[in-house]
Amino acid sequence: MSITVPENVKPSGGLVKPILSAIPTQPTAASVESLKPRTWSFVSNVNGELLTVTCPEWCELSHDNDRETPTNPVDIWCQRTSEPVHLPVNVNGTPEEFRILSSTLNVRPFDGRMSHRIPTVCVEVVDDHWMEDMDPDALEDVIGTLEARVAALRETHAQLVAARAAYRRQAQA
């Protein structure tokens, strides 16, 4: 059995670096504040009622516009967006950079459909072409399909490597 000692506890010049030196002993006001759910209110433009929303901890929307003007409750949502990835895709004869496989985690607390009042995921397959409002099972199906496609691409990659090697050998003969 091998034991690996993390770099920060290995002796360096005869001294051992303290492993807990970067962990604060008391939570800071900022860290405590970031753990609190964001609760805010807005005026419904449907009936003038003041409605309160508590965002899930993962929501990254500011909701400033929702707070400042009367808003239709069905237009309120909380969301987290994944980091975008772009690849060159040829649509009209010239490759263009398109965003692919982005995702958003969403909840719409006042939506008329009960299925939207709990978190769902939308996956952007390629620039503005979405698979919307998936539950965990649907997202797992998409992930499984993409994993199968990646496996097929790996097979194609191996075939390409072999084909190019054969091509080079034939060109040198």
Order of alpha helices (4+ residues) and beta strands (2+ residues): beta-beta-alpha-beta-beta-alpha-beta-beta-beta-beta-beta-alpha
